[in-house]
Amino acid sequence: MSNTDFEYTAMNGKKVFITGGLGFIGSNIAHRCVELGADVTILDACLEPYGWNHANVKEIKQSLRFVEGDVRNRQLLTELAAGTDIVFHMAAQVGREISIEQPELDTEINCTGTLNVLEACRVSSNKPKVIFAGSRGQIGEPVYMPVDEAHPQNPTDVYGINKMAGEQYLFLYSKIYDFPVVSLRLNNVYGPRCQMHAGFYGILNWFMANAMQGQTITVYGEGSQTRDYVYITDVVDAFVRVALSDKANGELFFVGSGVETVFLDMVKTVVQSVGRGEYKHIPFPETREAIDIKKFVVTCKKIQDAVGWVPRVDLAKGVQETADFYKERLSEYLRDN
Ligand SMILES: NC(=O)c1ccc[n+]([C@@H]2O[C@H](COP(=O)([O-])OP(=O)(O)OC[C@H]3O[C@@H](n4cnc5c(N)ncnc54)[C@H](O)[C@@H]3O)[C@@H](O)[C@H]2O)c1
């Protein structure tokens, strides 16, 4: 990252703890923190069907500590959070349909797991700063756009409700126990190190996997819904900036590109970057249609004003960089290997 408008040196020597650190976003944060000189520990339960992958940290495995464990284990979290400066809480049940089919699982990981992280930080001697991965899923179908931080929350699935609850626990603990927290509500994140074995989340990457393997991409309905796709390096930069800036303390921010992209245009961009691939339209499965959001885009003015963050990578460039990464490494991301 060549951002020159922010002082990143404060990350040097910081003790950083990342839950879900073998996953897509967590591992990319780990790479950046190692690069900036942090002392990094990652935790991951390696649960299926989520995005954990040892290949995600292979270049930095000598420079970090990996612990296989679960955020539902409070005792373990208490041990790991002790003496930590910054906690990036990325571990989650991330499937929207899974959250409806298995609401208890989602609640155990996304609510109790988040409470466990906060409890571990509460008893930690130096009260680490906690950065939470919130979601656009907290909003539901927007009543106005671009969506901003004042927009009401009306989730269409259990995942969105539990992310909303997790965020509320975060701010409650901050208020009662006086430690700094930030919530970043993420839009559709894509890029290198995202899982490529399933289409229930990370759809852009999944379509890229289809195109690369000569499988037809299936688009539900017309593909006219809109989304806000944001590139992983931009998302990592947002996490690092809010972690290092006191101005972000106690705040929640949307992190997106600010660009409203039609779903089908995203598909065409993927096919173009891969250099091959075809798609077909199929009817929406009923369960999906009931929870699908028709239009979505955010404004990132609040995070820009607070920490100077702006998205730097547009969709065409980000998708091309992603394709270049998987042209070399797709086999490492297919589960049956
Ligand atoms: N990728 C996106 O577009 C997006 C959008 C909004 C929010 N988010 C949030 O960002 C965070 C990271 O998502 P991601 O895209 O990197 O997903 P991911 O699946 O790649 O990473 C999540 C990781 O958490 C681990 N995990 C799951 N349950 C666990 C548990 N009980 N204990 C310990 N580890 C556990 C998984 O094994 C996986 O490695 C999640 O909190 C997710 O809800 C992601």
The ligand as a MOL file (V3000), in Angstrom:
LIG
                    3D

  0  0  0     0  0            999 V3000
M  V30 BEGIN CTAB
M  V30 COUNTS 44 48 0 0 0
M  V30 BEGIN ATOM
M  V30 1 N -16.4360 -10.8950 2.9500 0
M  V30 2 C -17.4190 -10.0070 2.9880 0
M  V30 3 O -17.9080 -9.5490 1.9380 0
M  V30 4 C -17.9580 -9.5250 4.3180 0
M  V30 5 C -18.9890 -8.5910 4.3150 0
M  V30 6 C -19.5000 -8.1460 5.5270 0
M  V30 7 C -18.9580 -8.6120 6.7200 0
M  V30 8 N -17.9730 -9.5290 6.6830 0 CHG=1
M  V30 9 C -17.4350 -10.0130 7.9690 0
M  V30 10 O -16.0280 -10.0190 7.9180 0
M  V30 11 C -15.5340 -11.0780 8.7480 0
M  V30 12 C -14.5570 -11.9350 7.9800 0
M  V30 13 O -15.2430 -12.5360 6.8740 0
M  V30 14 P -14.4630 -13.2320 5.6870 0
M  V30 15 O -15.0700 -12.7830 4.4250 0
M  V30 16 O -13.0090 -13.0930 5.9050 0 CHG=-1
M  V30 17 O -14.9240 -14.7570 5.8980 0
M  V30 18 P -14.0230 -16.0790 5.9800 0
M  V30 19 O -14.9550 -17.2320 6.0170 0
M  V30 20 O -12.9870 -16.0770 4.9280 0
M  V30 21 O -13.3080 -15.9140 7.3870 0
M  V30 22 C -13.9790 -16.1770 8.5900 0
M  V30 23 C -13.0660 -17.0860 9.4070 0
M  V30 24 O -13.6520 -17.2530 10.6890 0
M  V30 25 C -13.3950 -18.6040 11.0720 0
M  V30 26 N -14.3910 -18.9820 12.0700 0
M  V30 27 C -15.7090 -19.2110 11.8700 0
M  V30 28 N -16.2840 -19.5460 13.0250 0
M  V30 29 C -15.3140 -19.5350 13.9680 0
M  V30 30 C -15.2930 -19.7750 15.3560 0
M  V30 31 N -16.4010 -20.1830 15.9920 0
M  V30 32 N -14.1360 -19.6030 16.0300 0
M  V30 33 C -13.0080 -19.2350 15.3830 0
M  V30 34 N -12.9540 -19.0160 14.0580 0
M  V30 35 C -14.1000 -19.1500 13.3610 0
M  V30 36 C -13.5240 -19.4110 9.8100 0
M  V30 37 O -12.8610 -20.6700 9.9070 0
M  V30 38 C -12.8850 -18.4810 8.7860 0
M  V30 39 O -11.5210 -18.7510 8.6060 0
M  V30 40 C -16.7500 -11.8310 9.2540 0
M  V30 41 O -17.0520 -11.3550 10.5390 0
M  V30 42 C -17.8370 -11.4400 8.2820 0
M  V30 43 O -19.1200 -11.5170 8.8670 0
M  V30 44 C -17.4530 -10.0020 5.5190 0
M  V30 END ATOM
M  V30 BEGIN BOND
M  V30 1 1 1 2
M  V30 2 2 2 3
M  V30 3 1 2 4
M  V30 4 1 4 5
M  V30 5 2 4 44
M  V30 6 2 5 6
M  V30 7 1 6 7
M  V30 8 2 7 8
M  V30 9 1 8 9
M  V30 10 1 8 44
M  V30 11 1 9 10
M  V30 12 1 9 42
M  V30 13 1 10 11
M  V30 14 1 11 12
M  V30 15 1 11 40
M  V30 16 1 12 13
M  V30 17 1 13 14
M  V30 18 2 14 15
M  V30 19 1 14 16
M  V30 20 1 14 17
M  V30 21 1 17 18
M  V30 22 2 18 19
M  V30 23 1 18 20
M  V30 24 1 18 21
M  V30 25 1 21 22
M  V30 26 1 22 23
M  V30 27 1 23 24
M  V30 28 1 23 38
M  V30 29 1 24 25
M  V30 30 1 25 26
M  V30 31 1 25 36
M  V30 32 1 26 27
M  V30 33 1 26 35
M  V30 34 2 27 28
M  V30 35 1 28 29
M  V30 36 1 29 30
M  V30 37 2 29 35
M  V30 38 1 30 31
M  V30 39 2 30 32
M  V30 40 1 32 33
M  V30 41 2 33 34
M  V30 42 1 34 35
M  V30 43 1 36 37
M  V30 44 1 36 38
M  V30 45 1 38 39
M  V30 46 1 40 41
M  V30 47 1 40 42
M  V30 48 1 42 43
M  V30 END BOND
M  V30 END CTAB
M  END
